[in-house]
Amino acid sequence: MGYDGDRGDRPAREMHKAVCTDCGTECEVPFKPVEGRPVYCRACYPKHRKK
C-alpha cells in the first residue's frame, strides 16, 4: 500500500484565494485571510516561520 494523499473520510479543506504579501503571487490558503495580517505563498512562508 502506497501513500496516495487520500485523507480517508475527512472532508476536503476549504481553500481561500489570497495574494502573497512578499512576492505578490496569487495563492490559496486553508484559512480566510484577514485584512492587515500578512499571507505568504508556499515559497515565501519558510522565510517567515518562527524559529
Z-matrix of the N, CA and C atoms (Angstrom, degrees):
N
C 1 1.445
C 2 1.518 1 109.88
N 3 1.287 2 116.91 1 123.28
C 4 1.456 3 121.21 2 177.85
C 5 1.512 4 111.29 3 -103.09
N 6 1.293 5 115.39 4 162.65
C 7 1.459 6 120.22 5 178.12
C 8 1.512 7 108.53 6 -82.97
N 9 1.324 8 116.47 7 125.48
C 10 1.463 9 119.73 8 -178.87
C 11 1.522 10 112.24 9 -116.49
N 12 1.334 11 117.35 10 11.08
C 13 1.455 12 120.94 11 178.14
C 14 1.513 13 113.95 12 83.92
N 15 1.326 14 117.95 13 -2.05
C 16 1.459 15 121.29 14 179.88
C 17 1.521 16 109.06 15 -74.17
N 18 1.313 17 117.07 16 134.84
C 19 1.461 18 121.19 17 -178.88
C 20 1.520 19 111.41 18 -102.88
N 21 1.299 20 117.48 19 27.99
C 22 1.453 21 120.14 20 177.27
C 23 1.509 22 112.23 21 70.66
N 24 1.323 23 115.39 22 -130.72
C 25 1.457 24 119.04 23 -175.94
C 26 1.527 25 113.65 24 -95.81
N 27 1.328 26 117.98 25 10.04
C 28 1.465 27 120.56 26 176.85
C 29 1.521 28 109.94 27 -70.77
N 30 1.323 29 117.43 28 138.75
C 31 1.471 30 118.94 29 177.13
C 32 1.529 31 110.30 30 -70.12
N 33 1.311 32 116.20 31 152.51
C 34 1.462 33 120.77 32 178.41
C 35 1.524 34 108.85 33 -65.57
N 36 1.328 35 115.81 34 144.04
C 37 1.462 36 120.10 35 177.79
C 38 1.515 37 110.06 36 -70.02
N 39 1.317 38 115.19 37 143.03
C 40 1.457 39 119.61 38 174.64
C 41 1.524 40 107.13 39 -78.44
N 42 1.317 41 116.90 40 125.31
C 43 1.455 42 121.79 41 -179.17
C 44 1.525 43 109.42 42 -103.43
N 45 1.330 44 115.57 43 147.96
C 46 1.462 45 121.90 44 -178.26
C 47 1.522 46 109.19 45 -123.60
N 48 1.317 47 116.37 46 137.65
C 49 1.459 48 120.74 47 178.25
C 50 1.521 49 109.61 48 -73.62
N 51 1.333 50 115.39 49 142.47
C 52 1.458 51 121.45 50 179.31
C 53 1.524 52 108.30 51 -151.77
N 54 1.322 53 116.18 52 169.97
C 55 1.459 54 122.06 53 176.11
C 56 1.524 55 106.88 54 -120.02
N 57 1.328 56 116.31 55 128.54
C 58 1.461 57 121.79 56 -178.62
C 59 1.529 58 110.14 57 -60.79
N 60 1.325 59 115.84 58 131.12
C 61 1.455 60 122.29 59 -179.93
C 62 1.525 61 111.10 60 -64.12
N 63 1.331 62 117.92 61 -34.55
C 64 1.465 63 121.55 62 -177.00
C 65 1.522 64 113.57 63 -79.81
N 66 1.335 65 116.39 64 -56.68
C 67 1.467 66 119.41 65 -170.06
C 68 1.525 67 114.31 66 -106.07
N 69 1.329 68 117.90 67 -9.41
C 70 1.457 69 120.77 68 177.93
C 71 1.514 70 115.12 69 80.46
N 72 1.324 71 117.41 70 7.49
C 73 1.458 72 121.92 71 179.60
C 74 1.525 73 109.93 72 -74.01
N 75 1.338 74 116.44 73 138.54
C 76 1.460 75 119.73 74 174.87
C 77 1.523 76 107.32 75 -74.23
N 78 1.324 77 116.46 76 134.78
C 79 1.459 78 120.88 77 -179.01
C 80 1.523 79 108.93 78 -144.30
N 81 1.324 80 115.71 79 175.04
C 82 1.457 81 121.41 80 176.13
C 83 1.517 82 108.13 81 -121.04
N 84 1.322 83 115.66 82 137.57
C 85 1.458 84 121.27 83 -179.07
C 86 1.526 85 109.85 84 -127.28
N 87 1.340 86 118.05 85 152.73
C 88 1.471 87 121.25 86 -176.43
C 89 1.531 88 113.56 87 -84.27
N 90 1.319 89 117.34 88 21.25
C 91 1.464 90 121.72 89 177.36
C 92 1.517 91 108.24 90 -143.15
N 93 1.316 92 116.61 91 159.62
C 94 1.456 93 120.50 92 179.63
C 95 1.530 94 107.96 93 -80.76
N 96 1.329 95 117.76 94 117.58
C 97 1.467 96 120.20 95 -179.72
C 98 1.532 97 111.28 96 -60.13
N 99 1.322 98 115.44 97 142.38
C 100 1.457 99 122.06 98 -179.92
C 101 1.525 100 108.02 99 -112.18
N 102 1.324 101 116.42 100 131.50
C 103 1.456 102 120.73 101 179.67
C 104 1.525 103 109.95 102 -58.28
N 105 1.327 104 116.06 103 135.14
C 106 1.454 105 120.83 104 179.90
C 107 1.520 106 114.25 105 93.51
N 108 1.341 107 117.37 106 -10.58
C 109 1.466 108 120.69 107 177.78
C 110 1.519 109 108.63 108 -111.09
N 111 1.326 110 117.80 109 136.87
C 112 1.467 111 120.18 110 -177.89
C 113 1.524 112 112.57 111 -69.89
N 114 1.330 113 114.79 112 150.22
C 115 1.465 114 122.86 113 175.06
C 116 1.519 115 105.66 114 -128.31
N 117 1.325 116 117.12 115 134.50
C 118 1.457 117 121.33 116 -178.38
C 119 1.519 118 110.73 117 -121.48
N 120 1.330 119 116.10 118 143.27
C 121 1.461 120 121.46 119 176.42
C 122 1.529 121 108.62 120 -75.47
N 123 1.310 122 115.94 121 174.54
C 124 1.465 123 121.42 122 -178.33
C 125 1.532 124 111.63 123 -59.34
N 126 1.318 125 117.55 124 -35.36
C 127 1.464 126 120.72 125 -178.63
C 128 1.533 127 112.15 126 -74.30
N 129 1.323 128 118.04 127 -36.32
C 130 1.468 129 121.61 128 -176.70
C 131 1.526 130 113.72 129 -87.75
N 132 1.314 131 117.77 130 -24.71
C 133 1.466 132 121.32 131 -175.61
C 134 1.536 133 113.76 132 -54.12
N 135 1.331 134 119.60 133 -45.11
C 136 1.477 135 118.87 134 -178.33
C 137 1.527 136 113.74 135 -58.37
N 138 1.323 137 118.32 136 -27.40
C 139 1.462 138 121.04 137 -179.95
C 140 1.528 139 111.75 138 -70.51
N 141 1.330 140 117.45 139 -18.25
C 142 1.458 141 121.43 140 -174.14
C 143 1.523 142 114.08 141 -114.23
N 144 1.330 143 117.29 142 -0.28
C 145 1.468 144 120.04 143 179.60
C 146 1.515 145 110.19 144 -64.35
N 147 1.323 146 115.90 145 144.09
C 148 1.468 147 119.99 146 176.40
C 149 1.517 148 108.26 147 -71.09
N 150 1.303 149 115.44 148 139.49
C 151 1.468 150 119.68 149 -177.91
C 152 1.503 151 111.58 150 -99.71
